[in-house]
Amino acid sequence: MSSLFIQGGNVVNADRQFRADVLIEDGKIKQVGTEITPPDDAKTIDATGKLVMPGGIDTHTHFQFPIMGTVTIDDFYHGTKAAVAGGTTMIIDHCVPARGQSLLDGYQVWRDRADPNVCCDYSLHVAITWWSDKTPEEIHAICHEKGVNSFKMYMAYKDVLMLTDDQLYKAFSSIKDNGALAMVHAENGDVIEENSKKLLAAGITGPEGHLQSRPEEVEAEATGRAIMIANQVNCPLYVVHVMSKTSADEVLKARKLGKVVFGEPVAAGLATDGTHYYHKDWCHAAGHVMSPPLRDDPTTPAYLMDLLANGDLQVTGTDNCTFNTEQKALGKDDFTKIPNGINGVEDRMSIIWEKGVQTGKMDACRFVAVTSTNAAKIFNFYPSKGVIQAGADADIVIWDPEATRVISKDTHHQAVNFNIFEGMECHGVALVTISQGKVVWENNELNVVAGSGRFIDCPLHPGEAYERILQRDKVRKPIKVEREPYTGPVWSPDGVQPASQTKAPPSPTKSAGQPASSKTKDGHRNLHASGFSLSGSQVDDDVAKRNTSRITAPPGGKSNIFF
């Protein structure tokens, strides 16, 4: 059916909530109001007592991703159908070209994987995993021909995905020149590698070694360094999966100083912690391995949620990158070989509601902002998505704030056989999910079609980032001082003056033994004139014999010193 009529609900946008009906026609929101007459053939959905919100946007997924000797178990079909079951109607996945592979080739590989399988709309971030003279040209082509406005750089995974600081500088510069957004996985890869060697040599091979090799300061240092480098070229920066207090503080500090930086905590970091790495069951501990790791400080999730609720962090993703137990077992004898990744795409919305709204830390409007609207603005497809208003895409979730569900691997819709939120009860449930004006989740049943999702172009120069950036380009020009050129001598290691060097003009000559004038033109004493020379010669060196004087009663007392 081409028409839907949502009746009796409370519409929640990022700026306000209000009682209204919503009419949907041909995949778009046609009307929002209280006096709407729907077409006779429209399907009516009763939303009385429920919330009508923009569908969630997961800013960080890895579906069908080949990494660490295997491929994520959730492909684009399983991943996106799980997303809509949880109230998410758009994902932004990561295209990660292999080292030596061009960005354009990598982009096409990801499109070929996703287009036949996605069940909801999607877009892509493109990762820059190596640098060559041709990379700036490819960045330009990706931006202007492929509908991508965000590029991710890894500061970890040395010799596999990691860029050096000078390469980050070049990448940020090129990204800024094209009006795109730079993203970083912020961890110090050099330190991680050395820590890992030390731990393995000490016999620590289990998942606890993963956490210990990547302490908080390794994440915080890289976050601060990325912010500094981006600021040198006035490039907006987006820090993915902010996992620690100190890393979040780096983002907060930078934003207080006016830098254009966005921070993205993920559902796992907001709902659980790294104490699981010390679990006696290897499979349980390995199931939590992700990078940066969950922190073993159990107060971290609440701290990150406070910052998210108060606007110091801006959006939520999941870093959904799932591997079954047998895939994780690739690292059974070496924690560095455990495939990194956890689930979350299906559970993110309920997790944020439970830990944010249910606790009273944020209201429903802020929930919409951090799960949908802010992402649409930052990646520049607002107001097509991220808002309930006429003309927007009909990506909508009807939400029951009072209903509860218990999360479990036995009932989730993902392909992975482990769930890091196992047994967690959450208030807030997606009753109905609407994608492109079609009901894809209702009555706990999916009605999805593989390949029905569309690729969404992300225009360049998103206002959320670039309004300030472009203005700063105008007012923050490099300063050049105009001055007379230096014409004096130039030091040479062999002591030979270059033939082309112009010598300084000679000082005025004076007769031997003639002291400099002791008076200035206005008759005052010239304190700069002196008979003393650092060269060792004195003005009276030509005098045959110099008399000494005994000072017997100088001011202040007696003395027998000769002068």
Secondary structure, DSSP 8 states (H G I E B T S, - for coil): --EEEEES-EEE-SS-EEE-EEEEETTEEEEEESS----TT-EEEE-TTSEEEE-EEEEEE--S-EETTEE-S--HHHHHHHHHHTTEEEEEEEE---TT--HHHHHHHHHHHHTTT-SSEEEEEEEE-S--TTHHHHHHHHHHHS---EEEEESSSTTTTB--HHHHHHHHHHHHHTT-EEEEE---HHHHHHHHHHHHHTT--SHHHHHHHS-HHHHHHHHHHHHHHHHHTT--EEE----SHHHHHHHHHHHHTT--EEE--BHHHHH--GGGGG-SSHHHHHHT--SS---S-TTHHHHHHHHHHHTSS---B--B----HHHHGGGTT-GGGS---B--TTTHHHHHIIIIITTTSS-HHHHHIIIIIHHHHHTT-TTTSSS-STTSB--EEEEEEEEEEE--TTT-SSS-S--TTTT-EEEEEEEEEEETTEEEEETTEE---TT---B----SS-HHHHHHHHHHHHH------------S----TTS---TT-----------TT----SB-TTS-B-TT--S--TTS--TTTT-S-----B-SS-TTS----B-
